[in-house]
């Protein structure tokens, strides 16, 4: 049976599965609370195909620290590791 993680987690089952896979609480919560996270389709552009500004905005959205001083390659690495 899935635990109830309170109102801050919208999809408790997905959250628990992500935590079992070793994901941090913060990242698992972010994914479990995103209504589009369970959808597949592969329609997003690869990071390398995005502009630095698009990468910066994504980094801002997910809370990457130090993003304003990062190069495009550093933003890509930070996003992949967040």
N, C-alpha and C positions, 0 to 999 in steps of 0.2 A: 504494500500500500504506500502511496506517495505521501510524503510529509507535507504539511501546510507550512510554507515558509513566510506566511504573512502577506499583507497587501502589497508589499514592495516587489514581490515576485509574481508575475502574471501567469507563467506556465511552470508550475512546480515540477511536473514530470520531466520536462526538458531540462530544467535547472539541475535536477538530481543527476540526470544522465551525463550532462556536461561536467559536473563535479567528479563523477566516477571516472571520466576520461582524463582527469587531472587538471582541468581548467580552474583558474582562480575564481574565487567567489564573485569578484567584480565583473570579470569577463562573462562568466556563466549567467549572471543576473542580467547583464546588458543584452545578451543573445536571447535569453528566455523572455525578456520584456519587449523584444522587437516583434511586432506582428507579422513581419515579412520573413523572419529568420527561418521558418520551417518550409518555406517555398524554395523549390529548386528551379533551375532554368539556365544558369550560367550566362545570363545576359549582361552582367556587369562588365565594363571594360577592364582589361588587365591594368594593374597599377602602372606599368611602364607606358601604357597608351594614354594615360591621363596627364593633364597639365599639372604643374607644380601647385597652382592655386587650388585645383580640385583635390589634390592630395592633402594640401594644408587644411581645407575645409573639413575633409573626412577626419583628419587627425584631431582637429578642434572638436568635432562631434564626439569622438571617442575618448577625449581627454589626454592626448599625448602631450607630455610636458616638454618644453624646450623646442616646440615645433617651429617657432618663428625664426630660429637661427639654423634650421636644418636645410640641407640641400634636398633635391628631389630624391636622390638615392637613399638618403637618410630617412626621409619621410616614408618611403616605401618599406624600408626595413622596420621602422617603428610601427607602422600599420600592420605588418605581417606578424609582429611579435606582441601586439596588444591584445 
